């Protein structure tokens, strides 16, 4: 009888650990997905920033050329 109870308790412990592992894996997957989204957003923002900086640099060069010829 004691062996059966121990086996049952061990099975319950293993089942609980497996459930915890599945939940942890789901949480990690969700966190990884959020990280991917954050990286994509940051990449898009930086791309826009570089484009604005290039336009600003081009405008500054045009102003400098205009001042030199003035």
BELNOR-V988057 format. One record per backbone hydrogen bond with DSSP energy under -1.0 kcal/mol. CO is the residue of the C=O (numbers start at 1). NH is the residue of the N-H. If there is no record, write none. Layout:
co->(CO:CO)
nh->(NH:NH)
This chain:
co->(1:2:3:4:5:6:7:8:9:10:11:12:13:14:15:16:17:18:19:20:21:22:23:24:25:26:27:28:29:30:31:32:33:34:35:36:37:38:39:40:41:42:43:44:45:46:47:48:49:50:51:52:53:54:55:56:57:58:59:60:61:62:63:64:65)
nh->(5:6:7:8:9:10:11:12:13:14:15:16:17:18:19:20:21:22:23:24:25:26:27:28:29:30:31:32:33:34:35:36:37:38:39:40:41:42:43:44:45:46:47:48:49:50:51:52:53:54:55:56:57:58:59:60:61:62:63:64:65:66:67:68:69)
